[in-house]
Amino acid sequence: MPGPLHGLRVLDFSELLPGPFLTGCLAELGATVLKVERPPAGDPVRRMSPGVFGAVNRGKGSVLIDLKRPEGRERALALASEHDVLVESFRPGVMARLGLGYAELAALNPRLIYASLSGYGQDGPYAAVPGHDLNYLSVAGIKAISGGSAGVPVADLCGSVYGLAAVLAALVQRGVTGRGQHLDVALTECALHWMNPRLGRFAGSGAETLEAQRGIAGSRPAYGAFPCRDGRALSIAALEDHFWARLVAAMPLAPFDTPAHASMAQRVPETEEINATIAARCAEEESEALLERLLAADVPAAPVLAPGELAGFPHLVARGAMERTALGPLARFPVRLEGMAPLGEAPPLGGQAEVRP
């Protein structure tokens, strides 16, 4: 059975991470993706980080086109006339200056879904400002309350997934209207949308200062990663009152194992003391034995896995969550749809990779 997006043709002008991750997801869902790269060396990530390039460009084709030359522009126009979706991630205005803006391509192919990914959007005072993930998280308000790095490019990948959702929604809408449209995907605004639950909580709790908001967002009783005696850490997240009761039963937490700490409202003022006590108890025990006891008590707990441990973790193995590639183990698209199959490898520069017809 063909994949869910079998027959969908995607033209990928994007570079670096957000756009290629989006089009990589489309490829995993069965679309045919052709990556348009700038000569002579192609996507800069090929050189900056070949591993990242391989991870997000598997299963695509590749063609080298100099968009600044008339013949290159003509070739790009011809390709755009034959594709369903175009994804680009240049600074706002670049594609239009090349004669490949949405207005030009929509006149040629009215059914084209044209997705533009940028840091701050296609217009506004910051539209032309350069940026990276850290900058977008800063403007979205996330950096101020989260502190240190998340270890993954949150805004970049968040924007990719919103872009994916928008492309798929636009394809559904095209089925009704017969028309494509221009999607303005601003990575900052995608990250900002993730702030809504926090903004609602701050408003509901009356937390108006940054200090109060950080306290709400970053510090909760019985919630965190706690190293054990053998150096392995466990994540414990006993937020709800019933989980707290089970944690107290499984792990001595005196003097907090009393009715005076039965509700979250009672525990919050003593968050630091409670978490310090949990840390001290964990430091006295071996991680495997403690985890077994916590899980037996139905406490939300899990090992803190290093990246190198992911492919061997029994649950992920049982779920088939990872696949073997030439780069090593990589995660599969997290939702299984009928007809999905493993991708090929990253395309050679300007050549043809294994792509679905």
N, C-alpha and C positions, 0 to 999 in steps of 0.2 A: 504494500500500500504506500502511495506517495505521502510525503510529509504534508503538514497542514498548510504550508505556504508554497507548495509545489506550483510552478508556473509563474510565480511572482519574480519579476526582474528588477534588481536593485543596482543603481549606479552610485558608487561610493567614492566621492571626492575627498573624504575626510582623512585627517592625519592624527597622529599622537594617540590619545586614548578614548575620549568620549564617543566620537563618531564611529571609529572602528569597533568599539564594544557593542554599540547599537546594531551595526550592520552584521557583526558576528552573531548576535542573537537571531537576527533574521535568517542568516545562513543555517544556524542550528535548527530553525523551524522549517527549513526546506526551501527557502528562497535561493535563487541564483544571484550571486553578488559579484559584480565586476568592480575591482578597485582601480581607480584612475590615479596614477602617480606621476609626480613631476620628474622629468629627466634632469640630471643623469642618474641620481642615486635613489629616487623614490621617497617614500615616507621617511622622515628623519628618524623615526623609532627603529627602523631597520638597523641603523648604526648606533643610536643611543642605547638601545636595549633590545637586542635580537630576541630575547626570551619573551618580553612583553609583546613584541611584534607578532611572534609566532602564536602566542596565546589568543590574541584577539583577531587575527586575520586568517585563521584556518578555514579551509573550505571555500575560499574566494578565488576568483581569477584576478589577473593583474595586467594592466596595459600602461605603457608610458606615453604620455601626451603632453607636449609643451603648449599650454593654454595661451601663451603670449604670442604664438605664431598663428597666422591666419589659417593654415592648414590644420593646426591643432584644434583651433576653435571650431572649424567645420566638422572635424571628426567628433568632437564632444557634442555638438548639436545633433549630429546624426545618431549618436548613441542615446542621447536624451529623448529623442523622438520615439525610441523603441522600448524604453523602460517605464516601469510603473512607479518607481520610487527613486528619488535622488537625495543623497545625504551629503552635506558639505559643512565644513567647520572653519572656514577662513574668517578673518575679521569682517564685520559688516561692511558691505559695499564692494568687496573684492570681486565676487562673482559677477556683479553687475558691470563693474569696470571691464571685465574680460568679455562682456557680451553674453554672459551665461546666467544672468539674474532670473528671478522667477517670472517676471513679466515677459521676457524674451522666450523662455522655454514653455511657459503656459500657452503662448500664442501658437507655438509649434506642436505642443502636446497637451491639450486641455485636461487630460486625465492624470497628469503627472502630480504625484505627491512630492513636494519639495521641502525637505527638512533642513533648516539651518540651525546648527548648534554653535552657540557662542557663550562667552563668559557672562555678559551682562545684557544680552538681547540685541536686536537689530536697530534700536533707537534709544534715546535717552542720553543724559550727560556722560555716562560711563561706557557707552556703546563701543567707542574706539580705544578704551583703556585696556592695555594688556593685563593678563592675569593668569593665575594658576589656582589649583584647588584651595590652597590656604586663603587666597584673597576672596574667593567666592564664599567660603565658609565664614569669613570675617564679616562681609557685608550682609550675609543672611542671619547674623546674630548667633550663630552656632559656636564660633570660636570663643566668644566672650564667656559663655556659660560652660563650655566643655574643657577648656584648658589645653592640655597636651594633645599631641597628634593621635588620630585614631588608628594610624598604621596602614590605612587604605585610603585612596583618594575619594572621599565620600561624595563631594559635590560632582566630581567627574562622572562617577558611576551612577549616582542618583539621577543626574541629568540624562545619562544614556538610557536608563530604564523609563523615565518619563517620555523621552523621545520615542522609544519603542512603543509605548502605550499610545502615544499620539499618532504615530504612523499607522498602527493597526486600526485605531478609531477612524482615522481619515479614510482608510481603505473601505471600512464598513459604510461610511457616509457617502463615499464615491459610488458605492453600489446602489444608492438611492438617487443621488443627484446626477451621476455621470460625470462629475467634475472633480478635479484634483484641487489642491490648495497649498498655500505656503505655511509651514509650521515654524514659528519663531520660538526655538527652545533655548531659554537662558538658564545656564547651569545655576546661577545664583538664585533665581526664582524657584527652581526645582528644589534646591536645598531649603529655601525659605518656606516652601509648602510643608516640609517636614517639621517646621517649627510650630505649626498650628496646635498640636496637643500641648506643647510646653506653654505657648502663649495663653491658651485657655486655662491651663492650671495656674499660671502666674496671676491671671486676672481673678480667677475664682478664689485664690488664697490670699489675695491682697498683697502679693510680693511685688513691690514696686522698685526696690533697689537691686542693683546687680548682685550685691552680696547675698540678699535674700533669695534671689532667683538661682544663683549658683548652689545655695544650700539645698533648695528643692530638687534641682536637676542632678546634682552630683553626689549627694550623701543621703543614703537611706539605711535604716537599721536592718541588719541581717542580709545585706546585699553587697556582694563584692567578691573579689578573688583573694583567696587566703592560702599562703604557702604552708605545706605540711612538713613534717620532720625530715622526710626523704628529699625535700627540695621541690617536689611536684606541688602544683597549686590546684585547688578546687574552687569552682565558682559556686556560690551559695546564694540563693535568691528567695528567702522565706519572707516575702512581703505580706501576704495575706495572713490574717490572724490564725486561721486553721493550720497554715504551713508553719507559722511561728511556734504554735503549740507542739507540732510534731518535731521541730528542730530542738526545742527545749527538752523533749522527752528523749531524743536520740543523743544529745550532746549536753553535758552539764554546763549550764550557763549562769550559775549563781553569781551575783545576787539578782539576776533579771528573770528568774523562773518563778515569778509570783503573779497573783491576780492583778497587781498594780501595773503589770506590763503586758496584759492580755490583748490590748487593742493597739493598733498602729498609732493612734493619737497619743497614747501614753508612752510609746516607745520613741517617737521621733525626737523629743527633747534630749534623749540620752543616746542618740545615734552613735556618736564617737566612742562612748564607753562600751556600748554593746558590741560594736564591730571590733574594738580592741580586745574584748574578752573572747570573741569568736576566733580572732587571729591567734591569741595565746593558746586556746584549746587545740586548734588545728596544728600549731607548731609542735604539739606534744604527741601527735599521732602520725602513723603511716597513711599515705594518701589512699592506697587501695582499700585498706580495711575501713577507713573512715567513710569513703565513698559508698562502699557496700552497705554500711550501717545506715547512712543517710537515705539511700535509695530504698532500702527495706522499710524505712519509716515513711516513705512517700514524701520526702523533702525535695524541692527543686534543687538539684545539685548535679554537677558535671565536671569532668576533668578539663583543665585548661590545656588544650592541645597546641603544640608547636606546629608550624606549617609542614615540617617533615613527617609528622605523625598522622596527617590527615588520611593518606591513602590506606593506612593499615588499621584505622579505627573500626572496630567490628560493626558498629551501626552504619557507618558510611559504606562499608564493604557490602553489607546486606542490602542496602538500598541501591547499590550500583551508582552511587553519587559521583564517583571519580572514573575517568577513563584513561587508559594508557596512551600516550602520544610520544612522538619523537623527542619532545621537550621533557618528558616525564609525566607524572600524573597531573591531570587537569580536571576541574569540576565540569560536569555536564550541565546543560540547561536544566534548571531545577524542577520544571514541571514536564511530565511526560505526556506527549500527545501522540496519537496514532501516526505511524509512518516515519517518525523521527529516527535518524540513523547517525552514527558517529561521523564527524567531519573529517575531511582530509587535512593535510598539513598546510602551513602558510605558503602562499604562492611565491615562486621565484620572481625576481624583478622583471617586469615586463613580459612574463611568460604566462602560461596557463596552468592553474592548479586543478586539483580534482574538484570539480563543481557539478552540481546537479543540473540536468538539462531543463 
